[in-house]
């Protein structure tokens, strides 16, 4: 599914969410991811966002699914604005999609918004039917000289 992402061009005062009351979008399609200029566009560095309480809905049963999402990227000219990212993640709460669809869509949306040098999204989904599902998506290669740490989420072990 193709979607148009609205992106303020320029100054932080053009942002719609930062410093303002913002309602949780009802779906990822309604969410507005925003970006801000990278203050160090020539520097090579990695950025990490971790969402340990991500939720969506199973498209078959409509039961909630839970995940620990780790987003890593090496910015180019843009950074994702964190409040818009939190609202975007929250917009999945009532969104029905398989684990793979959610994880990959997050990556594609952020890659389209930011045009990063490298991006990786790791979805560590809690067990459904007794089996956890981990989904990994990335675009590009980690630039030489950049440290991209391990996602830091232990594999699910249950009681075993």
N, C-alpha and C positions, 0 to 999 in steps of 0.2 A: 504494500500500500504506500503510495507516495503522499507526502504531506508537506505543505509549505510551512517553514519555520519563520516566525516573525522575529527579526533581530534589530535592535536599536543600533544605529550607526553612529558611534562616537561616544559622547560624554555620558558618565554615569547618571546625570540628571534626566536622561532620556529613558531610564529604566522604569518599567511599570510596577515592579514588585518591591525592590529594595527601599526600605524606609516607609513603606505604605502597607495598609491592611490589604491582604489578598485572600480571596476565597480559594479553597481547594478546587482545582479543575475537576470536572466530572469524568474526564477521559484523557488519555495521552494526546488524542487529536485536538482537544481544546486547550491543552497546556501550552504556555508560551515560554520556551527556553530562551534565555537572554544571554548575551555575551558582552564582555567589556574588553577594551584594548589591553593587550599584554604590555605591562610596563617595562619588560625586558625581552623584547622580541628577538634579539640576537643571542640571548643566553640559552644554553641547552640545560633544561631541568625537567624533572617529572613532577606531576601533580597527582595526588590521590584523594578520592572521595570514597567513603565507606558508608553504606546504608545497611546496617545490620537488621533492620526491621521492615524490609520490603514486603509488600503483599500484593497479590493479584487474585483472580478467581480462576478456578478450573473451568475451561469452556464446556466440559461435559456435565459435571456435577454441580457447578456453581458454588462449590465449597472453597473456602479461602486456601491459598497456597502462600507459603512463607519462604523468603530467601534472604541471604546475606549477599549483597551486591558490592563488588569492589570495582571502581572505575579508576584506571590509571591513564594518563596521557602526557605527551610532551607537546606543549603548546607551540604554535606558530605565532601568528599575530593576535590571537584571541584567547581569552579565558572564559570559562562558563561562569555565569553569575550564580553564586551558591543558593540564594533564596529561590530563584527560578528553578534550579535543579531539585531542591527539596520539594517544591510544589509539583514538579514534573513526576518525580518518583511517587509522590502521594496520589497522583492522578491514576495510577495503576490499581489502586485499591478496589475499585469496582469494575475493572477491565478484565474481561474473560479472554484468556489466551494461554497457550501452552508455555512451559518454561522457556523453551528454545525461542519462541516468538518474542517473548518479553525481553530476554537478554539481548538478542540480536537487534531488535528494534531500538533499544536504548543506545547501543553502539552506533547504529546507522544514523540516528537522529543527532547524536552528539558530533559524529564525524562530519555530517553535513553542515552543522552550525559552526563548528570551530575550524575546520580544515587543519587539524593538528598534524604535527610531524609523525606522530604515532599515537595510537589509542588501543586500549584493551579493556574489555568488560568481562568480569567473571561473575557468574551467577551460581551461588552455592545454595541449591534448593533443598529444603528440609524434606524428609521422607514423605512420599505419597505411596500408599499401598506397600509400605515397608521398605521402599527403595529410594534413596536420595538421587537427585539428578543434578549434576554439575555441568554448566554450559559456559564455554569460553569463546569469545569473539575478539578478533583484533584486526586492525588495518595498518599495514606498513610494518617496518622493522624498527626496533629500538635504535635510535641514532647512536653511533659510536661515541663513547665517552659519557653516556647517560646511564645512571644506575636505575634500573627498574626492579624494585624489590619483588620478592615472592608475594603473592596476594595475602599470605598470612592467615588463611583460614584452614584449619585442620580438616582433613577428610572426616566425614561423619562415621562414627564408630558405634553408635547406639550403646547397648549394654555389653557388647562382645569383647 
